[in-house]
Amino acid sequence: MRVCDGYRIMYSQCHYPSIALRTAKAKYSIISDPSIKNKRTTVKLNQRHLRFLVRGPCTTLYEYGLCSQVSLFLNLWCQCRKFGKHSRGVHIKEMIPSLKLPILITSGIALLGTLSQVPAVFADNPINPGFPYGSEKVRGVNLGGWLVLEPWITPSIFDNTGNPNIVDEYTFGQMQDHATALGVLQNHWNTWITESDFEAIAAAGLNHVRLPIGFWAFDVSGGEPYIQGQLPYLQNAITWAGNHGLKLIIDLHGAPGSQNGFDNSGQRLSFPTWQENENNVQRTDAIIMTIANMVKDNTNVVPIIAPLNEPAGYDGTQMLDVVTQYWYDSYGNIRFPFGSSQESNTVVLLHDAFQPLSFWSGFQTPPQWQGVAMDTHIYQMFSQDLVSQTDAQHIQTACNYQNELAFDLWLIVGEWTPAQTDCAKYLNGRGNGARYDGSLPGSTFVGSCTGLTGSASTFSSSFKTFLRQYWEAQVIAYERGGSGWIQWTWKAENADEWTYQAGLANGWIPQDPTDFMFPDICG
């Protein structure tokens, strides 16, 4: 018989062919040897057969959790799924991340303490990220269109191909000669964002930068035609953020199969397919572990990882089930990168998946969970009703959020804009028009886009005044109601109404984000 520390047991120390985990409420039998990373085994639990995916490299009993609607599954970071095509429907409902019961390994049996030995309240260890979230406001900007192409941010890159079928980064690599596409991208990566941009962002009084990056920067093992080469620029961004006292959020903006079908996920599709293939999710998990391991010792500069941007929760139950499970997996992957014994101080920034905040109420909250934040994105132009509002209505809608963002996690408005129309070229996708002027099929004319998009030199003084009012209303509301904001985006080729850089240069964004011209606009 051998006694092992249940908090972190290495297979090389405590190897066994099978184990039975016992608690006061249920018995779990894990059949076959779980010592191989990602080895699927069968779990028989209360006559329900589930599949089990072992987590971590050569590490067993290394984290803690609850699987599905069952009792404690102690001392094992678990990921349970129903049998069935494309199903990840059995969720971990709760986690007990810091339970540390001693375990006896004898004759292939692991005997756990009973529930009477478990503290009444379980809590993960508090983290110390590189920013005082909750007490100091997040004020930041997105670096859109740099490491993930977006046709509306850099339309020239797409127009210069001469091919109207190139509508996203996937087709950019698929429908061109590799050397040609690589040359264009390398020039773009070298020039679109440089250290001078980070210097200007810091000088503008901002404290955060959110950097979108696609899965393809790390993995094209599925045969995707993406052009790789982004990772040195990610490292540059980390260095530049550190040089200028900025906090960098690494945001996984696209996943294999696309989590939303948007062109900014890398692949424009009629509907997302990420959730339909378990391999897609496992590849995404592996990428998050890679990112977490990259930055786990540098949380003073990279305090946050956002494991997936804008998963399409509106697509249906399957997507929400997969996303919910993925959020649980991401907590473990980020908090314990590669199963290391050292907990990271990295904040896990979840997206609301386009669900009301009430949907996520009580999800991954302290003290059981530590360092979890929620990201919501607020735009007022992607429906006919919203884009049809008057300027005064846009401002009032923004102000209303000061009473609608109360939440039990740190709540960050991770994308928003002072633009009130969808007039920017290709904003709705390359080749598509706008709702505002009725050029998007199925839309109703609201007004002309002339003077509402493009160069700020064409904007009237009254429009610039509105942009200032609308910008201030949103900043005030998001700071009163939540933990702060990150505007989309820093720069664009020909959509100044969207960009922080143009706003600073043309007066509708103040040089100090706390210097309001209309401080009472929201009452």
Backbone hydrogen bonds, N-H to C=O, Kabsch-Sander energy under -0.5 kcal/mol:
donor,donor_aa,acceptor,acceptor_aa,energy
2,R,105,I,-1.8
4,C,2,R,-0.5
4,C,103,I,-2.0
6,G,4,C,-0.6
8,R,5,D,-0.9
9,I,60,T,-1.1
10,M,8,R,-0.5
11,Y,58,C,-1.1
13,Q,10,M,-1.4
14,C,10,M,-2.3
19,I,30,I,-0.9
21,L,28,Y,-1.8
22,R,20,A,-0.5
23,T,26,A,-1.6
28,Y,21,L,-2.0
29,S,44,K,-1.0
30,I,19,I,-1.9
30,I,28,Y,-0.5
31,I,29,S,-0.7
31,I,42,T,-2.2
36,I,33,D,-0.5
38,N,54,V,-1.2
39,K,36,I,-2.1
41,T,52,F,-1.6
42,T,31,I,-0.8
43,V,50,L,-2.4
44,K,29,S,-1.5
44,K,42,T,-0.5
45,L,43,V,-0.7
45,L,48,R,-2.4
48,R,45,L,-2.5
49,H,47,Q,-0.5
50,L,43,V,-2.3
50,L,48,R,-0.6
51,R,81,R,-2.1
52,F,41,T,-2.0
53,L,79,Q,-1.2
54,V,39,K,-1.1
54,V,52,F,-0.6
58,C,56,G,-0.8
59,T,56,G,-0.5
60,T,9,I,-2.4
65,G,73,F,-1.2
66,L,94,E,-2.3
67,C,71,S,-0.6
68,S,66,L,-0.6
68,S,91,H,-2.2
70,V,67,C,-0.8
70,V,68,S,-0.8
73,F,65,G,-1.2
74,L,72,L,-0.8
76,L,73,F,-0.7
78,C,76,L,-0.9
81,R,51,R,-1.4
83,F,49,H,-0.5
87,S,84,G,-1.5
88,R,86,H,-0.5
91,H,89,G,-0.7
93,K,91,H,-0.8
99,L,96,I,-1.2
103,I,4,C,-1.6
104,L,111,L,-1.1
105,I,2,R,-2.2
105,I,103,I,-0.5
106,T,104,L,-0.6
106,T,109,I,-2.1
109,I,106,T,-1.8
110,A,20,A,-0.7
111,L,104,L,-1.6
111,L,109,I,-0.6
112,L,110,A,-0.6
117,Q,114,T,-2.0
118,V,115,L,-1.4
124,D,367,P,-1.8
130,G,299,T,-0.9
133,Y,131,F,-2.1
134,G,136,E,-0.6
135,S,132,P,-1.8
136,E,132,P,-2.0
138,V,483,S,-2.7
140,G,485,W,-1.8
141,V,208,H,-1.4
142,N,487,Q,-2.8
143,L,210,R,-2.5
144,G,142,N,-0.8
145,G,148,V,-0.5
146,W,143,L,-1.0
153,I,150,E,-1.1
154,T,150,E,-2.1
157,I,154,T,-1.0
158,F,154,T,-0.8
159,D,155,P,-3.0
160,N,156,S,-2.6
161,T,158,F,-1.2
162,G,159,D,-1.5
163,N,158,F,-0.5
166,I,163,N,-1.7
167,V,165,N,-1.0
169,E,263,D,-0.5
170,Y,266,G,-2.2
172,F,168,D,-1.6
173,G,169,E,-1.4
174,Q,170,Y,-1.9
175,M,171,T,-2.6
181,A,177,D,-2.5
182,L,178,H,-2.9
183,G,179,A,-2.2
184,V,180,T,-2.0
185,L,181,A,-2.4
186,Q,182,L,-2.9
187,N,183,G,-1.9
188,H,184,V,-2.2
189,W,185,L,-3.4
190,N,186,Q,-2.0
191,T,187,N,-1.2
191,T,188,H,-0.6
192,W,188,H,-3.0
197,D,194,T,-1.3
198,F,194,T,-1.1
199,E,195,E,-2.3
200,A,196,S,-2.1
201,I,197,D,-2.5
202,A,198,F,-2.4
203,A,199,E,-2.2
204,A,200,A,-1.3
205,G,202,A,-1.8
206,L,201,I,-1.5
207,N,139,R,-3.1
208,H,139,R,-1.7
209,V,247,K,-2.8
210,R,141,V,-2.0
211,L,209,V,-0.5
211,L,249,I,-3.3
213,I,251,D,-2.4
215,F,254,G,-1.4
217,A,214,G,-1.6
218,F,215,F,-2.1
219,D,215,F,-1.9
223,G,220,V,-1.9
228,Q,226,Y,-0.5
233,Y,230,Q,-1.1
234,L,230,Q,-1.6
235,Q,231,L,-2.2
236,N,232,P,-1.9
237,A,233,Y,-2.4
238,I,234,L,-2.0
239,T,235,Q,-2.3
240,W,236,N,-3.2
241,A,237,A,-2.5
242,G,238,I,-2.1
243,N,239,T,-2.3
244,H,240,W,-1.3
245,G,242,G,-1.0
246,L,241,A,-2.6
247,K,207,N,-2.4
248,L,301,V,-3.4
249,I,209,V,-3.1
250,I,248,L,-0.6
250,I,304,I,-1.8
251,D,211,L,-2.5
251,D,249,I,-0.7
252,L,250,I,-0.6
252,L,306,A,-2.6
253,H,213,I,-2.9
253,H,251,D,-1.0
254,G,213,I,-0.8
258,S,255,A,-2.4
265,S,262,F,-1.8
266,G,263,D,-1.7
267,Q,262,F,-0.6
269,L,261,G,-1.7
269,L,267,Q,-0.6
273,T,257,G,-1.7
273,T,258,S,-1.2
274,W,258,S,-2.1
276,E,273,T,-1.5
277,N,274,W,-1.0
280,N,277,N,-1.0
281,V,277,N,-1.2
282,Q,278,E,-2.4
283,R,279,N,-2.4
284,T,280,N,-1.9
285,D,281,V,-2.7
286,A,282,Q,-2.2
287,I,283,R,-1.9
288,I,284,T,-2.3
289,M,285,D,-2.2
290,T,286,A,-2.0
291,I,287,I,-2.7
292,A,288,I,-2.9
293,N,289,M,-2.3
294,M,290,T,-1.8
295,V,291,I,-1.6
296,K,292,A,-1.1
298,N,295,V,-2.5
301,V,298,N,-1.5
302,V,298,N,-2.8
304,I,248,L,-0.8
305,I,347,V,-2.4
306,A,250,I,-2.9
309,N,252,L,-2.1
312,A,259,Q,-2.5
313,G,311,P,-2.1
315,D,312,A,-2.2
316,G,313,G,-1.2
320,L,316,G,-2.0
321,D,317,T,-2.9
322,V,318,Q,-2.5
323,V,319,M,-3.0
324,T,320,L,-2.7
325,Q,321,D,-2.2
326,Y,322,V,-2.7
327,W,323,V,-2.7
328,Y,324,T,-1.6
329,D,325,Q,-2.7
330,S,326,Y,-2.8
331,Y,327,W,-1.7
332,G,328,Y,-1.6
333,N,329,D,-2.7
334,I,330,S,-2.5
335,R,331,Y,-2.9
336,F,332,G,-2.3
339,G,336,F,-2.2
340,S,337,P,-1.6
343,E,341,S,-0.6
344,S,335,R,-2.7
347,V,303,P,-3.6
348,V,371,G,-3.0
349,L,305,I,-2.4
349,L,347,V,-0.7
350,L,348,V,-0.8
350,L,373,A,-2.8
352,D,375,D,-1.9
355,Q,352,D,-1.8
359,F,356,P,-1.9
360,W,356,P,-0.6
360,W,357,L,-1.2
361,S,358,S,-1.1
363,F,360,W,-2.3
364,Q,362,G,-0.5
365,T,362,G,-0.6
369,W,365,T,-1.4
373,A,348,V,-2.8
374,M,410,W,-3.4
375,D,350,L,-3.5
376,T,412,I,-2.0
378,I,415,E,-2.4
379,Y,377,H,-0.6
387,V,383,S,-2.4
388,S,384,Q,-1.1
389,Q,386,L,-1.5
394,H,390,T,-2.4
395,I,391,D,-2.1
396,Q,392,A,-2.3
397,T,393,Q,-2.8
398,A,394,H,-2.1
399,C,395,I,-2.5
400,N,396,Q,-2.1
401,Y,397,T,-0.6
401,Y,398,A,-1.4
402,Q,399,C,-1.9
403,N,400,N,-1.7
404,E,401,Y,-1.3
405,L,401,Y,-0.9
410,W,372,V,-0.9
412,I,374,M,-2.9
412,I,410,W,-0.6
413,V,484,G,-2.3
414,G,376,T,-0.9
414,G,412,I,-1.4
415,E,376,T,-0.8
426,Y,432,N,-0.6
427,L,424,A,-2.2
429,G,426,Y,-2.2
432,N,429,G,-2.5
438,G,435,R,-1.4
439,S,434,A,-0.9
440,L,434,A,-2.1
443,S,440,L,-2.2
446,V,436,Y,-3.2
447,G,436,Y,-2.1
452,L,449,C,-2.3
453,T,449,C,-0.5
458,T,455,S,-2.0
459,F,456,A,-1.6
464,K,460,S,-2.1
465,T,461,S,-2.1
466,F,462,S,-2.1
467,L,463,F,-2.6
468,R,464,K,-2.1
469,Q,465,T,-2.5
470,Y,466,F,-3.2
471,W,467,L,-2.4
472,E,468,R,-2.6
473,A,469,Q,-2.6
474,Q,470,Y,-1.9
475,V,471,W,-2.4
476,I,472,E,-2.9
477,A,473,A,-2.2
478,Y,474,Q,-2.9
479,E,475,V,-1.9
480,R,476,I,-2.3
481,G,477,A,-2.7
482,G,478,Y,-1.6
483,S,411,L,-3.6
484,G,411,L,-0.5
484,G,478,Y,-0.9
485,W,138,V,-2.8
486,I,413,V,-2.4
487,Q,140,G,-2.5
488,W,416,W,-3.0
489,T,487,Q,-0.6
490,W,142,N,-2.1
493,E,153,I,-2.8
496,D,454,G,-2.4
498,W,495,A,-2.0
499,T,496,D,-1.1
500,Y,489,T,-2.3
501,Q,490,W,-2.3
503,G,499,T,-1.8
504,L,500,Y,-2.4
505,A,501,Q,-1.8
506,N,502,A,-1.7
507,G,503,G,-0.8
508,W,503,G,-0.8
509,I,503,G,-1.8
515,D,512,D,-2.4
516,F,514,T,-1.1
521,I,518,F,-1.8
523,G,520,D,-1.9
